[in-house]
Amino acid sequence: CAYHGWTFGNDGRLTAVPNRREAYHGELDLGDWGLIPVAQLDSYKGLWFATFDPQAPPLREYLGEMAWYIDTFVDRREGGIEIVASHKWVMPCNWKFPAENFVGDTY
């Protein structure tokens, strides 16, 4: 969790929690809070999609007509696309404010 600073291993196990003893009074068992594996993982045009729903339809079927819009965006130039720029905002705040609040999981 980027917002709270929890650290997970490549295998999904929770490995560290900042101020664990103070914040959770020593009652937080790291083994109980690992990441949940996704049920399905697939890619389309270099974009990765994941779902926790094992009954979800295959990605291409799920995308349906939306695939046309992805194709239009990705295939507009020979060789595909490469994202090389970004939006820029100047805000009077600590760097963590936008990183933790605008890029995450709509917390």
VOROBA-956069 format. One record per residue: x, y, z of N, C-alpha, C in turn; residue in one letter; chain; residue number from 1. Coordinates in steps of 0.02 Angstrom, whole numbers, padded with zeros to 5 digits. Layout:
residues N
    n_c1    n_c2    n_c3   ca_c1   ca_c2   ca_c3    c_c1    c_c2    c_c3  aa  ch    i
       X       Y       Z       X       Y       Z       X       Y       Z   A   A  NUM
...
end
This chain:
residues 107
    n_c1    n_c2    n_c3   ca_c1   ca_c2   ca_c3    c_c1    c_c2    c_c3  aa  ch    i
   00043  -00059   00000   00000   00000   00000   00045   00062   00000   C   A    1
   00045   00098  -00055   00088   00157  -00060   00065   00211  -00012   A   A    2
   00002   00213   00004  -00024   00266   00048   00001   00257   00119   Y   A    3
   00000   00197   00144   00021   00184   00213   00093   00161   00219   H   A    4
   00127   00148   00164   00196   00129   00166   00209   00055   00179   G   A    5
   00157   00014   00173   00168  -00058   00183   00211  -00084   00126   W   A    6
   00254  -00132   00140   00299  -00161   00091   00282  -00234   00081   T   A    7
   00277  -00254   00018   00261  -00323   00000   00318  -00353  -00040   F   A    8
   00330  -00418  -00030   00380  -00453  -00068   00353  -00471  -00137   G   A    9
   00397  -00495  -00181   00376  -00515  -00248   00326  -00572  -00247   N   A   10
   00324  -00608  -00192   00276  -00664  -00186   00210  -00641  -00156   D   A   11
   00202  -00576  -00141   00140  -00550  -00115   00135  -00548  -00039   G   A   12
   00185  -00575  -00005   00183  -00574   00069   00199  -00504   00094   R   A   13
   00164  -00484   00147   00178  -00420   00180   00242  -00429   00220   L   A   14
   00291  -00386   00206   00357  -00394   00238   00373  -00339   00289   T   A   15
   00342  -00280   00282   00357  -00226   00329   00300  -00176   00332   A   A   16
   00290  -00149   00392   00239  -00098   00405   00272  -00044   00448   V   A   17
   00274   00019   00424   00304   00072   00464   00268   00080   00532   P   A   18
   00306   00089   00584   00279   00100   00651   00229   00045   00672   N   A   19
   00245  -00015   00652   00199  -00071   00665   00180  -00078   00738   R   A   20
   00229  -00077   00782   00214  -00086   00853   00172  -00029   00882   R   A   21
   00190   00032   00864   00154   00090   00891   00084   00097   00861   E   A   22
   00080   00091   00795   00016   00102   00761  -00035   00046   00772   A   A   23
  -00009  -00015   00777  -00054  -00073   00783  -00047  -00109   00850   Y   A   24
  -00013  -00077   00897  -00006  -00104   00965   00021  -00175   00966   H   A   25
   00064  -00191   00917   00094  -00257   00914   00046  -00312   00895   G   A   26
  -00014  -00295   00872  -00065  -00346   00857  -00073  -00361   00783   E   A   27
  -00032  -00330   00741  -00038  -00341   00669   00007  -00399   00649   L   A   28
  -00023  -00453   00626   00014  -00512   00604   00026  -00504   00528   D   A   29
   00089  -00495   00509   00106  -00485   00439   00080  -00542   00395   L   A   30
   00079  -00602   00421   00056  -00660   00382  -00017  -00658   00363   G   A   31
  -00056  -00617   00397  -00128  -00613   00383  -00145  -00560   00330   D   A   32
  -00096  -00521   00308  -00111  -00463   00267  -00075  -00463   00200   W   A   33
  -00060  -00520   00172  -00028  -00523   00106  -00076  -00503   00051   G   A   34
  -00048  -00491  -00008  -00089  -00472  -00065  -00131  -00531  -00089   L   A   35
  -00188  -00517  -00116  -00233  -00569  -00142  -00216  -00580  -00215   I   A   36
  -00202  -00642  -00235  -00186  -00655  -00305  -00246  -00640  -00350   P   A   37
  -00231  -00615  -00410  -00285  -00602  -00458  -00306  -00669  -00488   V   A   38
  -00369  -00672  -00509  -00396  -00734  -00538  -00377  -00739  -00612   A   A   39
  -00374  -00683  -00646  -00357  -00683  -00716  -00312  -00623  -00732   Q   A   40
  -00263  -00634  -00774  -00217  -00582  -00796  -00206  -00591  -00871   L   A   41
  -00216  -00537  -00909  -00208  -00542  -00981  -00186  -00474  -01008   D   A   42
  -00161  -00473  -01069  -00140  -00410  -01098  -00173  -00401  -01166   S   A   43
  -00180  -00339  -01186  -00206  -00321  -01251  -00168  -00260  -01275   Y   A   44
  -00135  -00267  -01332  -00097  -00212  -01362  -00045  -00183  -01314   K   A   45
  -00017  -00226  -01272   00034  -00204  -01225   00008  -00175  -01160   G   A   46
  -00058  -00171  -01152  -00089  -00148  -01090  -00109  -00209  -01049   L   A   47
  -00095  -00208  -00985  -00111  -00265  -00942  -00175  -00253  -00903   W   A   48
  -00216  -00305  -00898  -00280  -00303  -00863  -00283  -00361  -00815   F   A   49
  -00310  -00349  -00756  -00316  -00402  -00705  -00386  -00398  -00674   A   A   50
  -00409  -00455  -00650  -00473  -00458  -00614  -00469  -00509  -00558   T   A   51
  -00506  -00495  -00505  -00511  -00543  -00450  -00568  -00592  -00462   F   A   52
  -00607  -00582  -00513  -00666  -00624  -00528  -00647  -00683  -00572   D   A   53
  -00647  -00744  -00545  -00629  -00802  -00585  -00682  -00818  -00639   P   A   54
  -00742  -00791  -00631  -00796  -00803  -00679  -00801  -00749  -00733   Q   A   55
  -00757  -00700  -00730  -00758  -00646  -00780  -00746  -00675  -00849   A   A   56
  -00776  -00644  -00900  -00764  -00668  -00968  -00692  -00655  -00989   P   A   57
  -00668  -00688  -01041  -00600  -00675  -01066  -00593  -00601  -01084   P   A   58
  -00533  -00575  -01079  -00521  -00504  -01088  -00549  -00478  -01154   L   A   59
  -00534  -00510  -01209  -00556  -00485  -01275  -00632  -00480  -01277   R   A   60
  -00665  -00530  -01249  -00738  -00529  -01247  -00763  -00471  -01203   E   A   61
  -00731  -00463  -01146  -00750  -00410  -01099  -00740  -00340  -01130   Y   A   62
  -00685  -00331  -01166  -00673  -00266  -01197  -00726  -00248  -01249   L   A   63
  -00750  -00299  -01285  -00802  -00287  -01334  -00783  -00230  -01382   G   A   64
  -00830  -00184  -01391  -00819  -00129  -01437  -00766  -00079  -01413   E   A   65
  -00749  -00082  -01348  -00697  -00037  -01322  -00629  -00053  -01354   M   A   66
  -00620  -00115  -01377  -00558  -00134  -01410  -00544  -00089  -01471   A   A   67
  -00596  -00067  -01505  -00587  -00023  -01563  -00553   00042  -01542   W   A   68
  -00572   00070  -01485  -00542   00132  -01461  -00469   00121  -01440   Y   A   69
  -00456   00065  -01409  -00386   00049  -01391  -00345   00040  -01455   I   A   70
  -00372   00004  -01503  -00337  -00005  -01567  -00323   00062  -01600   D   A   71
  -00372   00106  -01601  -00364   00171  -01632  -00309   00211  -01598   T   A   72
  -00305   00207  -01533  -00253   00243  -01496  -00184   00212  -01506   F   A   73
  -00179   00146  -01500  -00115   00112  -01501  -00088   00104  -01572   V   A   74
  -00131   00092  -01620  -00109   00076  -01688  -00108   00137  -01735   D   A   75
  -00111   00196  -01709  -00114   00255  -01753  -00049   00266  -01791   R   A   76
   00006   00239  -01765   00071   00245  -01799   00101   00175  -01808   R   A   77
   00137   00167  -01861   00172   00104  -01873   00220   00091  -01815   E   A   78
   00219   00032  -01787   00262   00015  -01731   00230   00028  -01663   G   A   79
   00168   00052  -01663   00133   00062  -01599   00148   00130  -01569   G   A   80
   00141   00133  -01503   00151   00196  -01468   00204   00188  -01414   I   A   81
   00231   00244  -01395   00277   00247  -01337   00260   00311  -01300   E   A   82
   00243   00304  -01237   00226   00362  -01196   00292   00394  -01173   I   A   83
   00304   00455  -01195   00367   00488  -01178   00358   00555  -01142   V   A   84
   00297   00575  -01131   00285   00638  -01096   00232   00627  -01043   A   A   85
   00221   00678  -01004   00171   00673  -00951   00140   00741  -00939   S   A   86
   00086   00742  -00901   00057   00805  -00879   00099   00832  -00822   H   A   87
   00099   00897  -00815   00138   00927  -00761   00096   00979  -00724   K   A   88
   00096   00973  -00658   00063   01022  -00616   00113   01046  -00564   W   A   89
   00110   01109  -00547   00152   01136  -00494   00106   01149  -00434   V   A   90
   00121   01115  -00379   00079   01121  -00319   00123   01136  -00259   M   A   91
   00103   01180  -00215   00142   01195  -00155   00130   01141  -00102   P   A   92
   00163   01084  -00111   00153   01029  -00064   00213   00982  -00066   C   A   93
   00216   00938  -00018   00266   00885  -00015   00255   00839  -00076   N   A   94
   00308   00811  -00104   00303   00769  -00163   00258   00708  -00152   W   A   95
   00252   00686  -00089   00211   00627  -00076   00136   00640  -00083   K   A   96
   00116   00702  -00075   00044   00718  -00078   00013   00695  -00144   F   A   97
   00037   00717  -00202   00007   00693  -00264   00022   00620  -00277   P   A   98
   00082   00598  -00260   00100   00528  -00273   00054   00480  -00236   A   A   99
   00037   00497  -00174  -00004   00452  -00134  -00078   00462  -00143   E   A  100
  -00099   00519  -00167  -00170   00534  -00170  -00201   00536  -00239   N   A  101
  -00161   00544  -00291  -00190   00549  -00357  -00170   00493  -00404   F   A  102
  -00125   00450  -00385  -00101   00398  -00430  -00122   00329  -00407   V   A  103
  -00155   00323  -00352  -00169   00258  -00322  -00233   00226  -00343   G   A  104
  -00265   00198  -00293  -00324   00156  -00304  -00389   00193  -00287   D   A  105
  -00392   00257  -00301  -00450   00299  -00285  -00469   00293  -00212   T   A  106
  -00420   00293  -00169  -00428   00284  -00098  -00477   00332  -00069   Y   A  107
end
